[in-house]
Amino acid sequence: MRMKPIMEIFKELCFCILTANYSAERAMKIQAEIGDGFLEMDEEELAKELKRLGHRFPRTRARYIVEARKMVDKIEEAVRSIEDEKGLRDWLAENVKGLGYKEASHFLRNIGFLDLAIIDFHILNLLRRYGLIEKPRGMSKRRYIELENLLRRVAETLSMKLGELDLYLWYMETGKILK
């Protein structure tokens, strides 16, 4: 897979940090508005801009983004060298504040990795509606992986990549393709 320049990858990481407990559509608008500001603004300036643009958690997200910026070289090395997608997601979730399994999966999917699922409330609602799960109260790492493995089995049955199935299910639930 041909990789984008690291600063473009980093801006995608910022988008995924913004989406946690927030709207992806609104985070896309913020991402477009701030652009290279993710690379340059200090924490206070970024927090003010996120607040002005209506983000729900401006100070926390600004802090996570500025801390992640300090790790750009390590993130680039991990993305380019860790061949196992699940291992890369583990590394991101453990090392980049603001990224859990869902956000790390989202980031990796948006930069071209297709063997991971983005399990958000839309996917959970769909799985529950079709009787495949009872909606979990919380989402531990173990539960996330169990649900991802369920989706992986469905994808294999349909001869699809997991990322393709996940995107299709998200579209079924929302009627939208954002990225």
C-alpha positions as CSV (number, residue, x, y, z in Angstrom):
1,M,0.0,0.0,0.0
2,R,1.3,3.5,-0.9
3,M,1.3,5.7,2.1
4,K,0.3,9.4,2.2
5,P,2.8,11.9,3.6
6,I,3.0,11.7,7.4
7,M,1.5,15.1,7.9
8,E,-1.6,14.2,5.9
9,I,-1.8,11.0,8.0
10,F,-1.4,13.0,11.2
11,K,-4.3,15.3,10.2
12,E,-6.4,12.1,9.7
13,L,-5.4,11.1,13.2
14,C,-6.6,14.4,14.5
15,F,-10.0,13.9,12.8
16,C,-10.3,10.5,14.5
17,I,-9.4,12.0,17.9
18,L,-12.1,14.6,17.3
19,T,-14.8,12.0,16.5
20,A,-14.7,10.2,19.9
21,N,-18.1,10.9,21.5
22,Y,-18.8,13.4,18.8
23,S,-20.3,13.6,15.3
24,A,-18.1,12.5,12.4
25,E,-19.8,15.0,10.1
26,R,-19.1,17.9,12.4
27,A,-15.5,16.6,13.0
28,M,-15.0,16.6,9.2
29,K,-16.1,20.3,9.1
30,I,-13.7,21.1,11.9
31,Q,-10.9,19.2,10.2
32,A,-11.5,21.1,6.9
33,E,-11.6,24.5,8.8
34,I,-8.5,23.9,10.9
35,G,-6.4,22.1,8.2
36,D,-2.7,22.7,8.8
37,G,-3.5,24.3,12.1
38,F,-3.4,20.8,13.6
39,L,0.3,20.9,12.7
40,E,1.1,24.4,14.0
41,M,-1.3,25.7,16.7
42,D,-0.3,25.5,20.3
43,E,-2.7,23.8,22.7
44,E,-4.4,27.0,23.9
45,E,-4.9,28.3,20.4
46,L,-6.2,25.0,19.2
47,A,-8.6,24.7,22.1
48,K,-10.0,28.1,21.4
49,E,-10.5,27.2,17.7
50,L,-12.2,23.9,18.6
51,K,-14.5,25.8,21.0
52,R,-15.3,28.4,18.4
53,L,-16.1,25.6,15.9
54,G,-18.5,24.0,18.4
55,H,-16.5,20.9,19.5
56,R,-18.0,19.3,22.6
57,F,-14.6,18.8,24.3
58,P,-12.2,21.5,23.0
59,R,-9.6,21.5,25.7
60,T,-9.3,17.8,26.0
61,R,-9.1,17.2,22.3
62,A,-6.6,20.0,21.8
63,R,-4.4,18.4,24.5
64,Y,-4.6,15.0,22.9
65,I,-3.7,16.5,19.5
66,V,-0.8,18.4,20.7
67,E,0.5,15.4,22.6
68,A,0.1,13.2,19.5
69,R,2.0,15.8,17.5
70,K,5.0,15.2,19.7
71,M,4.8,11.5,18.7
72,V,4.6,12.0,14.9
73,D,7.9,10.2,14.2
74,K,6.9,7.2,16.4
75,I,3.4,7.1,14.8
76,E,4.9,7.1,11.3
77,E,7.4,4.4,12.3
78,A,4.6,2.3,13.7
79,V,2.3,2.7,10.7
80,R,5.1,1.9,8.3
81,S,6.7,-1.0,10.2
82,I,4.0,-2.9,12.1
83,E,2.6,-5.3,9.6
84,D,-0.2,-6.8,11.7
85,E,-3.2,-4.4,11.6
86,K,-4.5,-5.6,15.0
87,G,-1.0,-5.1,16.5
88,L,-0.8,-1.6,15.0
89,R,-4.2,-0.8,16.4
90,D,-3.1,-2.1,19.8
91,W,0.0,0.1,19.6
92,L,-2.1,3.2,18.7
93,A,-4.7,2.6,21.5
94,E,-1.9,2.1,24.1
95,N,0.3,5.0,23.0
96,V,-1.8,7.8,21.6
97,K,-4.1,9.5,24.1
98,G,-7.6,10.0,22.8
99,L,-7.6,6.8,20.7
100,G,-9.5,3.8,21.9
101,Y,-10.1,0.7,19.7
102,K,-12.9,2.4,17.8
103,E,-10.9,5.5,17.0
104,A,-7.7,3.6,16.2
105,S,-9.7,1.3,13.9
106,H,-11.3,4.4,12.3
107,F,-7.9,6.0,11.8
108,L,-6.3,2.9,10.3
109,R,-9.3,2.4,8.0
110,N,-9.1,6.0,6.7
111,I,-5.5,5.5,5.8
112,G,-6.0,2.3,3.9
113,F,-6.1,-0.7,6.3
114,L,-9.2,-2.9,5.7
115,D,-9.0,-5.8,8.2
116,L,-10.5,-3.8,11.1
117,A,-14.1,-2.8,12.0
118,I,-15.2,0.5,13.4
119,I,-17.8,-0.6,15.9
120,D,-19.8,2.4,16.8
121,F,-23.4,2.7,18.1
122,H,-24.7,2.5,14.5
123,I,-23.1,-0.9,14.0
124,L,-24.2,-2.0,17.4
125,N,-27.8,-1.0,16.7
126,L,-27.8,-2.9,13.4
127,L,-26.3,-6.0,15.0
128,R,-28.9,-5.9,17.8
129,R,-31.8,-5.3,15.4
130,Y,-30.9,-8.4,13.4
131,G,-30.6,-10.5,16.6
132,L,-26.9,-11.0,16.4
133,I,-26.1,-9.4,19.8
134,E,-27.6,-7.9,22.8
135,K,-26.4,-4.3,22.9
136,P,-23.5,-4.1,25.4
137,R,-23.6,-1.6,28.2
138,G,-20.0,-0.7,27.8
139,M,-17.2,-1.6,25.4
140,S,-14.1,-3.3,26.8
141,K,-11.2,-4.3,24.6
142,R,-12.3,-7.9,25.0
143,R,-15.9,-7.2,23.9
144,Y,-14.7,-5.0,21.0
145,I,-12.6,-7.9,19.7
146,E,-15.5,-10.4,20.2
147,L,-17.8,-8.2,18.1
148,E,-15.2,-7.6,15.5
149,N,-14.7,-11.4,15.2
150,L,-18.4,-11.8,14.7
151,L,-18.3,-9.2,11.9
152,R,-15.2,-10.9,10.5
153,R,-17.1,-14.3,10.2
154,V,-20.0,-12.5,8.5
155,A,-17.6,-10.8,6.1
156,E,-15.9,-14.2,5.3
157,T,-19.3,-15.7,4.6
158,L,-20.0,-12.9,2.2
159,S,-16.5,-13.1,0.6
160,M,-15.9,-9.5,1.7
161,K,-13.1,-7.7,3.5
162,L,-14.1,-6.7,7.1
163,G,-13.6,-3.0,6.3
164,E,-15.9,-3.3,3.3
165,L,-18.6,-5.0,5.3
166,D,-18.3,-2.5,8.2
167,L,-18.6,0.4,5.8
168,Y,-21.7,-1.2,4.1
169,L,-23.4,-1.8,7.4
170,W,-22.7,1.8,8.5
171,Y,-24.2,3.0,5.2
172,M,-27.2,0.7,5.8
173,E,-27.7,2.3,9.2
174,T,-27.0,6.0,8.3
175,G,-27.6,6.3,4.6
176,K,-24.2,8.1,4.4
177,I,-20.6,7.6,3.3
178,L,-18.5,10.2,4.8
179,K,-14.9,9.1,4.1
